[in-house]
Amino acid sequence: MACWRKKVVFRARRAWAAVSGRLLRGSKSGSGGILKLHEDVQTCGYQDVQVMFDMLTSELEAAHARNRKQPASPLPAWSSRLSLSSA
């Protein structure tokens, strides 16, 4: 049981380090990244900038959701002919 726990904890720590490293790497180097951009937009005094950022993020999320929900393309017609002729 201890061996299993060590494997799970090791993998979880490794995954966490990879994810947190990507998120924090941009802010440490000064380049920022998406988290820095979000922070800058939220502190901006212009309401139209905040509205445009919200529109952009909601549009990107909707496009991502549409792409995930699209059904797989149907098999081409020639694939059924091949399976019938080889049987």
Jmol script that loads the backbone (N, CA, C; Angstrom):
load data "model"
ATOM      1  N   MET A   1       0.819  -1.189   0.000  1.00  0.00           N
ATOM      2  CA  MET A   1       0.000   0.000   0.000  1.00  0.00           C
ATOM      3  C   MET A   1       0.866   1.258   0.000  1.00  0.00           C
ATOM      4  N   ALA A   2       1.977   1.226   0.709  1.00  0.00           N
ATOM      5  CA  ALA A   2       2.860   2.389   0.781  1.00  0.00           C
ATOM      6  C   ALA A   2       3.501   2.673  -0.574  1.00  0.00           C
ATOM      7  N   CYS A   3       3.816   1.622  -1.305  1.00  0.00           N
ATOM      8  CA  CYS A   3       4.412   1.792  -2.631  1.00  0.00           C
ATOM      9  C   CYS A   3       3.431   2.493  -3.567  1.00  0.00           C
ATOM     10  N   TRP A   4       2.172   2.077  -3.515  1.00  0.00           N
ATOM     11  CA  TRP A   4       1.141   2.696  -4.346  1.00  0.00           C
ATOM     12  C   TRP A   4       0.999   4.172  -3.987  1.00  0.00           C
ATOM     13  N   ARG A   5       0.994   4.477  -2.697  1.00  0.00           N
ATOM     14  CA  ARG A   5       0.843   5.862  -2.246  1.00  0.00           C
ATOM     15  C   ARG A   5       2.020   6.711  -2.720  1.00  0.00           C
ATOM     16  N   LYS A   6       3.230   6.151  -2.658  1.00  0.00           N
ATOM     17  CA  LYS A   6       4.404   6.890  -3.118  1.00  0.00           C
ATOM     18  C   LYS A   6       4.293   7.213  -4.599  1.00  0.00           C
ATOM     19  N   LYS A   7       3.819   6.241  -5.385  1.00  0.00           N
ATOM     20  CA  LYS A   7       3.674   6.471  -6.823  1.00  0.00           C
ATOM     21  C   LYS A   7       2.658   7.564  -7.107  1.00  0.00           C
ATOM     22  N   VAL A   8       1.529   7.526  -6.413  1.00  0.00           N
ATOM     23  CA  VAL A   8       0.481   8.517  -6.649  1.00  0.00           C
ATOM     24  C   VAL A   8       0.942   9.906  -6.219  1.00  0.00           C
ATOM     25  N   VAL A   9       1.534   9.999  -5.046  1.00  0.00           N
ATOM     26  CA  VAL A   9       1.991  11.299  -4.546  1.00  0.00           C
ATOM     27  C   VAL A   9       3.084  11.861  -5.447  1.00  0.00           C
ATOM     28  N   PHE A  10       3.996  11.017  -5.889  1.00  0.00           N
ATOM     29  CA  PHE A  10       5.068  11.470  -6.769  1.00  0.00           C
ATOM     30  C   PHE A  10       4.503  12.035  -8.068  1.00  0.00           C
ATOM     31  N   ARG A  11       3.564  11.312  -8.674  1.00  0.00           N
ATOM     32  CA  ARG A  11       2.979  11.780  -9.939  1.00  0.00           C
ATOM     33  C   ARG A  11       2.156  13.044  -9.749  1.00  0.00           C
ATOM     34  N   ALA A  12       1.434  13.124  -8.647  1.00  0.00           N
ATOM     35  CA  ALA A  12       0.632  14.318  -8.387  1.00  0.00           C
ATOM     36  C   ALA A  12       1.531  15.537  -8.173  1.00  0.00           C
ATOM     37  N   ARG A  13       2.616  15.356  -7.432  1.00  0.00           N
ATOM     38  CA  ARG A  13       3.547  16.473  -7.224  1.00  0.00           C
ATOM     39  C   ARG A  13       4.194  16.898  -8.529  1.00  0.00           C
ATOM     40  N   ARG A  14       4.538  15.922  -9.344  1.00  0.00           N
ATOM     41  CA  ARG A  14       5.164  16.235 -10.626  1.00  0.00           C
ATOM     42  C   ARG A  14       4.210  17.008 -11.533  1.00  0.00           C
ATOM     43  N   ALA A  15       2.944  16.571 -11.559  1.00  0.00           N
ATOM     44  CA  ALA A  15       1.949  17.269 -12.375  1.00  0.00           C
ATOM     45  C   ALA A  15       1.724  18.683 -11.849  1.00  0.00           C
ATOM     46  N   TRP A  16       1.622  18.822 -10.535  1.00  0.00           N
ATOM     47  CA  TRP A  16       1.417  20.143  -9.944  1.00  0.00           C
ATOM     48  C   TRP A  16       2.585  21.068 -10.249  1.00  0.00           C
ATOM     49  N   ALA A  17       3.793  20.539 -10.173  1.00  0.00           N
ATOM     50  CA  ALA A  17       4.974  21.356 -10.462  1.00  0.00           C
ATOM     51  C   ALA A  17       4.970  21.824 -11.914  1.00  0.00           C
ATOM     52  N   ALA A  18       4.541  20.953 -12.820  1.00  0.00           N
ATOM     53  CA  ALA A  18       4.500  21.330 -14.234  1.00  0.00           C
ATOM     54  C   ALA A  18       3.470  22.419 -14.482  1.00  0.00           C
ATOM     55  N   VAL A  19       2.285  22.265 -13.904  1.00  0.00           N
ATOM     56  CA  VAL A  19       1.220  23.247 -14.122  1.00  0.00           C
ATOM     57  C   VAL A  19       1.561  24.573 -13.457  1.00  0.00           C
ATOM     58  N   SER A  20       1.974  24.533 -12.211  1.00  0.00           N
ATOM     59  CA  SER A  20       2.268  25.785 -11.518  1.00  0.00           C
ATOM     60  C   SER A  20       3.487  26.473 -12.120  1.00  0.00           C
ATOM     61  N   GLY A  21       4.418  25.706 -12.630  1.00  0.00           N
ATOM     62  CA  GLY A  21       5.588  26.295 -13.269  1.00  0.00           C
ATOM     63  C   GLY A  21       5.220  27.075 -14.512  1.00  0.00           C
ATOM     64  N   ARG A  22       4.270  26.555 -15.269  1.00  0.00           N
ATOM     65  CA  ARG A  22       3.833  27.268 -16.475  1.00  0.00           C
ATOM     66  C   ARG A  22       3.095  28.546 -16.122  1.00  0.00           C
ATOM     67  N   LEU A  23       2.297  28.499 -15.066  1.00  0.00           N
ATOM     68  CA  LEU A  23       1.539  29.687 -14.688  1.00  0.00           C
ATOM     69  C   LEU A  23       2.429  30.764 -14.088  1.00  0.00           C
ATOM     70  N   LEU A  24       3.391  30.366 -13.291  1.00  0.00           N
ATOM     71  CA  LEU A  24       4.219  31.339 -12.590  1.00  0.00           C
ATOM     72  C   LEU A  24       5.442  31.781 -13.377  1.00  0.00           C
ATOM     73  N   ARG A  25       5.856  30.994 -14.344  1.00  0.00           N
ATOM     74  CA  ARG A  25       7.076  31.298 -15.092  1.00  0.00           C
ATOM     75  C   ARG A  25       6.992  32.668 -15.756  1.00  0.00           C
ATOM     76  N   GLY A  26       5.835  32.997 -16.319  1.00  0.00           N
ATOM     77  CA  GLY A  26       5.694  34.272 -17.008  1.00  0.00           C
ATOM     78  C   GLY A  26       5.791  35.460 -16.068  1.00  0.00           C
ATOM     79  N   SER A  27       5.214  35.359 -14.871  1.00  0.00           N
ATOM     80  CA  SER A  27       5.239  36.503 -13.963  1.00  0.00           C
ATOM     81  C   SER A  27       6.618  36.706 -13.347  1.00  0.00           C
ATOM     82  N   LYS A  28       7.410  35.656 -13.196  1.00  0.00           N
ATOM     83  CA  LYS A  28       8.751  35.812 -12.634  1.00  0.00           C
ATOM     84  C   LYS A  28       9.699  36.480 -13.621  1.00  0.00           C
ATOM     85  N   SER A  29       9.552  36.168 -14.885  1.00  0.00           N
ATOM     86  CA  SER A  29      10.474  36.715 -15.869  1.00  0.00           C
ATOM     87  C   SER A  29      10.122  38.146 -16.264  1.00  0.00           C
ATOM     88  N   GLY A  30       8.952  38.612 -15.857  1.00  0.00           N
ATOM     89  CA  GLY A  30       8.562  39.968 -16.177  1.00  0.00           C
ATOM     90  C   GLY A  30       7.770  40.071 -17.468  1.00  0.00           C
ATOM     91  N   SER A  31       7.707  38.985 -18.243  1.00  0.00           N
ATOM     92  CA  SER A  31       6.962  39.037 -19.494  1.00  0.00           C
ATOM     93  C   SER A  31       5.466  38.993 -19.238  1.00  0.00           C
ATOM     94  N   GLY A  32       5.045  38.364 -18.157  1.00  0.00           N
ATOM     95  CA  GLY A  32       3.638  38.388 -17.795  1.00  0.00           C
ATOM     96  C   GLY A  32       2.915  37.137 -18.192  1.00  0.00           C
ATOM     97  N   GLY A  33       2.328  37.148 -19.333  1.00  0.00           N
ATOM     98  CA  GLY A  33       1.500  36.037 -19.736  1.00  0.00           C
ATOM     99  C   GLY A  33       0.043  36.404 -19.557  1.00  0.00           C
ATOM    100  N   ILE A  34      -0.814  35.414 -19.666  1.00  0.00           N
ATOM    101  CA  ILE A  34      -2.254  35.674 -19.607  1.00  0.00           C
ATOM    102  C   ILE A  34      -2.688  36.123 -18.217  1.00  0.00           C
ATOM    103  N   LEU A  35      -2.040  35.631 -17.178  1.00  0.00           N
ATOM    104  CA  LEU A  35      -2.407  36.068 -15.829  1.00  0.00           C
ATOM    105  C   LEU A  35      -2.071  37.536 -15.616  1.00  0.00           C
ATOM    106  N   LYS A  36      -0.941  37.960 -16.130  1.00  0.00           N
ATOM    107  CA  LYS A  36      -0.539  39.364 -16.014  1.00  0.00           C
ATOM    108  C   LYS A  36      -1.483  40.251 -16.827  1.00  0.00           C
ATOM    109  N   LEU A  37      -1.857  39.793 -18.006  1.00  0.00           N
ATOM    110  CA  LEU A  37      -2.786  40.554 -18.836  1.00  0.00           C
ATOM    111  C   LEU A  37      -4.127  40.709 -18.133  1.00  0.00           C
ATOM    112  N   HIS A  38      -4.620  39.629 -17.555  1.00  0.00           N
ATOM    113  CA  HIS A  38      -5.893  39.699 -16.840  1.00  0.00           C
ATOM    114  C   HIS A  38      -5.812  40.683 -15.678  1.00  0.00           C
ATOM    115  N   GLU A  39      -4.716  40.650 -14.962  1.00  0.00           N
ATOM    116  CA  GLU A  39      -4.528  41.576 -13.837  1.00  0.00           C
ATOM    117  C   GLU A  39      -4.483  43.020 -14.331  1.00  0.00           C
ATOM    118  N   ASP A  40      -3.785  43.261 -15.424  1.00  0.00           N
ATOM    119  CA  ASP A  40      -3.692  44.615 -15.972  1.00  0.00           C
ATOM    120  C   ASP A  40      -5.051  45.126 -16.427  1.00  0.00           C
ATOM    121  N   VAL A  41      -5.829  44.250 -17.054  1.00  0.00           N
ATOM    122  CA  VAL A  41      -7.150  44.663 -17.527  1.00  0.00           C
ATOM    123  C   VAL A  41      -8.056  44.973 -16.347  1.00  0.00           C
ATOM    124  N   GLN A  42      -7.993  44.164 -15.304  1.00  0.00           N
ATOM    125  CA  GLN A  42      -8.862  44.392 -14.147  1.00  0.00           C
ATOM    126  C   GLN A  42      -8.510  45.683 -13.409  1.00  0.00           C
ATOM    127  N   THR A  43      -7.250  46.071 -13.418  1.00  0.00           N
ATOM    128  CA  THR A  43      -6.863  47.308 -12.736  1.00  0.00           C
ATOM    129  C   THR A  43      -7.023  48.534 -13.625  1.00  0.00           C
ATOM    130  N   CYS A  44      -7.299  48.324 -14.888  1.00  0.00           N
ATOM    131  CA  CYS A  44      -7.470  49.442 -15.813  1.00  0.00           C
ATOM    132  C   CYS A  44      -8.742  50.212 -15.450  1.00  0.00           C
ATOM    133  N   GLY A  45      -8.662  51.517 -15.502  1.00  0.00           N
ATOM    134  CA  GLY A  45      -9.792  52.359 -15.135  1.00  0.00           C
ATOM    135  C   GLY A  45     -10.842  52.490 -16.224  1.00  0.00           C
ATOM    136  N   TYR A  46     -10.512  52.098 -17.437  1.00  0.00           N
ATOM    137  CA  TYR A  46     -11.448  52.249 -18.542  1.00  0.00           C
ATOM    138  C   TYR A  46     -12.387  51.048 -18.601  1.00  0.00           C
ATOM    139  N   GLN A  47     -13.672  51.330 -18.491  1.00  0.00           N
ATOM    140  CA  GLN A  47     -14.676  50.266 -18.484  1.00  0.00           C
ATOM    141  C   GLN A  47     -14.734  49.548 -19.831  1.00  0.00           C
ATOM    142  N   ASP A  48     -14.522  50.272 -20.934  1.00  0.00           N
ATOM    143  CA  ASP A  48     -14.619  49.636 -22.247  1.00  0.00           C
ATOM    144  C   ASP A  48     -13.523  48.587 -22.449  1.00  0.00           C
ATOM    145  N   VAL A  49     -12.354  48.788 -21.867  1.00  0.00           N
ATOM    146  CA  VAL A  49     -11.279  47.796 -21.969  1.00  0.00           C
ATOM    147  C   VAL A  49     -11.681  46.524 -21.240  1.00  0.00           C
ATOM    148  N   GLN A  50     -12.268  46.672 -20.063  1.00  0.00           N
ATOM    149  CA  GLN A  50     -12.709  45.507 -19.304  1.00  0.00           C
ATOM    150  C   GLN A  50     -13.826  44.763 -20.026  1.00  0.00           C
ATOM    151  N   VAL A  51     -14.746  45.496 -20.627  1.00  0.00           N
ATOM    152  CA  VAL A  51     -15.842  44.868 -21.373  1.00  0.00           C
ATOM    153  C   VAL A  51     -15.298  44.118 -22.583  1.00  0.00           C
ATOM    154  N   MET A  52     -14.354  44.724 -23.303  1.00  0.00           N
ATOM    155  CA  MET A  52     -13.775  44.050 -24.473  1.00  0.00           C
ATOM    156  C   MET A  52     -13.031  42.786 -24.065  1.00  0.00           C
ATOM    157  N   PHE A  53     -12.306  42.820 -22.950  1.00  0.00           N
ATOM    158  CA  PHE A  53     -11.594  41.633 -22.480  1.00  0.00           C
ATOM    159  C   PHE A  53     -12.582  40.532 -22.112  1.00  0.00           C
ATOM    160  N   ASP A  54     -13.682  40.894 -21.455  1.00  0.00           N
ATOM    161  CA  ASP A  54     -14.708  39.907 -21.114  1.00  0.00           C
ATOM    162  C   ASP A  54     -15.339  39.313 -22.366  1.00  0.00           C
ATOM    163  N   MET A  55     -15.572  40.151 -23.383  1.00  0.00           N
ATOM    164  CA  MET A  55     -16.128  39.651 -24.643  1.00  0.00           C
ATOM    165  C   MET A  55     -15.165  38.678 -25.306  1.00  0.00           C
ATOM    166  N   LEU A  56     -13.894  39.019 -25.311  1.00  0.00           N
ATOM    167  CA  LEU A  56     -12.884  38.144 -25.911  1.00  0.00           C
ATOM    168  C   LEU A  56     -12.810  36.795 -25.214  1.00  0.00           C
ATOM    169  N   THR A  57     -12.749  36.818 -23.899  1.00  0.00           N
ATOM    170  CA  THR A  57     -12.624  35.554 -23.170  1.00  0.00           C
ATOM    171  C   THR A  57     -13.873  34.705 -23.309  1.00  0.00           C
ATOM    172  N   SER A  58     -15.060  35.325 -23.294  1.00  0.00           N
ATOM    173  CA  SER A  58     -16.281  34.533 -23.440  1.00  0.00           C
ATOM    174  C   SER A  58     -16.386  33.963 -24.850  1.00  0.00           C
ATOM    175  N   GLU A  59     -15.935  34.722 -25.849  1.00  0.00           N
ATOM    176  CA  GLU A  59     -15.958  34.228 -27.224  1.00  0.00           C
ATOM    177  C   GLU A  59     -15.000  33.050 -27.398  1.00  0.00           C
ATOM    178  N   LEU A  60     -13.827  33.148 -26.806  1.00  0.00           N
ATOM    179  CA  LEU A  60     -12.864  32.050 -26.897  1.00  0.00           C
ATOM    180  C   LEU A  60     -13.366  30.804 -26.179  1.00  0.00           C
ATOM    181  N   GLU A  61     -13.997  30.983 -25.018  1.00  0.00           N
ATOM    182  CA  GLU A  61     -14.544  29.839 -24.288  1.00  0.00           C
ATOM    183  C   GLU A  61     -15.674  29.186 -25.071  1.00  0.00           C
ATOM    184  N   ALA A  62     -16.524  29.989 -25.720  1.00  0.00           N
ATOM    185  CA  ALA A  62     -17.621  29.437 -26.506  1.00  0.00           C
ATOM    186  C   ALA A  62     -17.087  28.668 -27.712  1.00  0.00           C
ATOM    187  N   ALA A  63     -16.062  29.200 -28.363  1.00  0.00           N
ATOM    188  CA  ALA A  63     -15.472  28.508 -29.510  1.00  0.00           C
ATOM    189  C   ALA A  63     -14.831  27.200 -29.074  1.00  0.00           C
ATOM    190  N   HIS A  64     -14.193  27.212 -27.920  1.00  0.00           N
ATOM    191  CA  HIS A  64     -13.574  25.989 -27.401  1.00  0.00           C
ATOM    192  C   HIS A  64     -14.647  24.946 -27.084  1.00  0.00           C
ATOM    193  N   ALA A  65     -15.761  25.378 -26.506  1.00  0.00           N
ATOM    194  CA  ALA A  65     -16.850  24.451 -26.181  1.00  0.00           C
ATOM    195  C   ALA A  65     -17.469  23.886 -27.456  1.00  0.00           C
ATOM    196  N   ARG A  66     -17.619  24.713 -28.491  1.00  0.00           N
ATOM    197  CA  ARG A  66     -18.179  24.226 -29.763  1.00  0.00           C
ATOM    198  C   ARG A  66     -17.269  23.180 -30.383  1.00  0.00           C
ATOM    199  N   ASN A  67     -15.969  23.416 -30.341  1.00  0.00           N
ATOM    200  CA  ASN A  67     -15.027  22.468 -30.934  1.00  0.00           C
ATOM    201  C   ASN A  67     -15.037  21.139 -30.200  1.00  0.00           C
ATOM    202  N   ARG A  68     -15.234  21.160 -28.898  1.00  0.00           N
ATOM    203  CA  ARG A  68     -15.252  19.913 -28.135  1.00  0.00           C
ATOM    204  C   ARG A  68     -16.542  19.139 -28.365  1.00  0.00           C
ATOM    205  N   LYS A  69     -17.652  19.815 -28.632  1.00  0.00           N
ATOM    206  CA  LYS A  69     -18.946  19.154 -28.758  1.00  0.00           C
ATOM    207  C   LYS A  69     -19.217  18.628 -30.159  1.00  0.00           C
ATOM    208  N   GLN A  70     -18.407  18.978 -31.139  1.00  0.00           N
ATOM    209  CA  GLN A  70     -18.645  18.513 -32.495  1.00  0.00           C
ATOM    210  C   GLN A  70     -18.477  17.006 -32.560  1.00  0.00           C
ATOM    211  N   PRO A  71     -19.445  16.326 -33.188  1.00  0.00           N
ATOM    212  CA  PRO A  71     -19.330  14.869 -33.285  1.00  0.00           C
ATOM    213  C   PRO A  71     -18.201  14.487 -34.234  1.00  0.00           C
ATOM    214  N   ALA A  72     -17.731  13.295 -34.054  1.00  0.00           N
ATOM    215  CA  ALA A  72     -16.676  12.793 -34.932  1.00  0.00           C
ATOM    216  C   ALA A  72     -17.228  12.670 -36.345  1.00  0.00           C
ATOM    217  N   SER A  73     -16.389  12.895 -37.323  1.00  0.00           N
ATOM    218  CA  SER A  73     -16.848  12.819 -38.701  1.00  0.00           C
ATOM    219  C   SER A  73     -17.205  11.377 -39.038  1.00  0.00           C
ATOM    220  N   PRO A  74     -18.242  11.191 -39.857  1.00  0.00           N
ATOM    221  CA  PRO A  74     -18.637   9.829 -40.214  1.00  0.00           C
ATOM    222  C   PRO A  74     -17.563   9.165 -41.072  1.00  0.00           C
ATOM    223  N   LEU A  75     -17.561   7.864 -41.067  1.00  0.00           N
ATOM    224  CA  LEU A  75     -16.602   7.124 -41.873  1.00  0.00           C
ATOM    225  C   LEU A  75     -16.905   7.329 -43.349  1.00  0.00           C
ATOM    226  N   PRO A  76     -15.912   7.382 -44.187  1.00  0.00           N
ATOM    227  CA  PRO A  76     -16.154   7.530 -45.617  1.00  0.00           C
ATOM    228  C   PRO A  76     -16.873   6.301 -46.174  1.00  0.00           C
ATOM    229  N   ALA A  77     -17.564   6.497 -47.288  1.00  0.00           N
ATOM    230  CA  ALA A  77     -18.352   5.417 -47.887  1.00  0.00           C
ATOM    231  C   ALA A  77     -17.476   4.251 -48.305  1.00  0.00           C
ATOM    232  N   TRP A  78     -16.256   4.518 -48.755  1.00  0.00           N
ATOM    233  CA  TRP A  78     -15.405   3.433 -49.225  1.00  0.00           C
ATOM    234  C   TRP A  78     -14.964   2.510 -48.106  1.00  0.00           C
ATOM    235  N   SER A  79     -15.020   2.965 -46.842  1.00  0.00           N
ATOM    236  CA  SER A  79     -14.580   2.100 -45.745  1.00  0.00           C
ATOM    237  C   SER A  79     -15.531   0.931 -45.537  1.00  0.00           C
ATOM    238  N   SER A  80     -16.831   1.152 -45.750  1.00  0.00           N
ATOM    239  CA  SER A  80     -17.779   0.050 -45.583  1.00  0.00           C
ATOM    240  C   SER A  80     -17.634  -0.958 -46.718  1.00  0.00           C
ATOM    241  N   ARG A  81     -17.289  -0.487 -47.903  1.00  0.00           N
ATOM    242  CA  ARG A  81     -17.090  -1.412 -49.027  1.00  0.00           C
ATOM    243  C   ARG A  81     -15.879  -2.303 -48.793  1.00  0.00           C
ATOM    244  N   LEU A  82     -14.830  -1.735 -48.206  1.00  0.00           N
ATOM    245  CA  LEU A  82     -13.632  -2.527 -47.939  1.00  0.00           C
ATOM    246  C   LEU A  82     -13.907  -3.619 -46.917  1.00  0.00           C
ATOM    247  N   SER A  83     -14.666  -3.298 -45.878  1.00  0.00           N
ATOM    248  CA  SER A  83     -14.926  -4.294 -44.845  1.00  0.00           C
ATOM    249  C   SER A  83     -15.841  -5.395 -45.357  1.00  0.00           C
ATOM    250  N   LEU A  84     -16.766  -5.077 -46.276  1.00  0.00           N
ATOM    251  CA  LEU A  84     -17.651  -6.101 -46.829  1.00  0.00           C
ATOM    252  C   LEU A  84     -16.908  -7.012 -47.798  1.00  0.00           C
ATOM    253  N   SER A  85     -16.013  -6.447 -48.594  1.00  0.00           N
ATOM    254  CA  SER A  85     -15.310  -7.258 -49.588  1.00  0.00           C
ATOM    255  C   SER A  85     -14.265  -8.158 -48.951  1.00  0.00           C
ATOM    256  N   SER A  86     -13.721  -7.766 -47.807  1.00  0.00           N
ATOM    257  CA  SER A  86     -12.695  -8.585 -47.175  1.00  0.00           C
ATOM    258  C   SER A  86     -13.298  -9.686 -46.312  1.00  0.00           C
ATOM    259  N   ALA A  87     -14.595  -9.631 -46.051  1.00  0.00           N
ATOM    260  CA  ALA A  87     -15.228 -10.631 -45.178  1.00  0.00           C
ATOM    261  C   ALA A  87     -15.548 -11.907 -45.869  1.00  0.00           C
TER     262      ALA A  87
END
end "model"
wireframe off; spacefill off
backbone 0.3
color backbone group
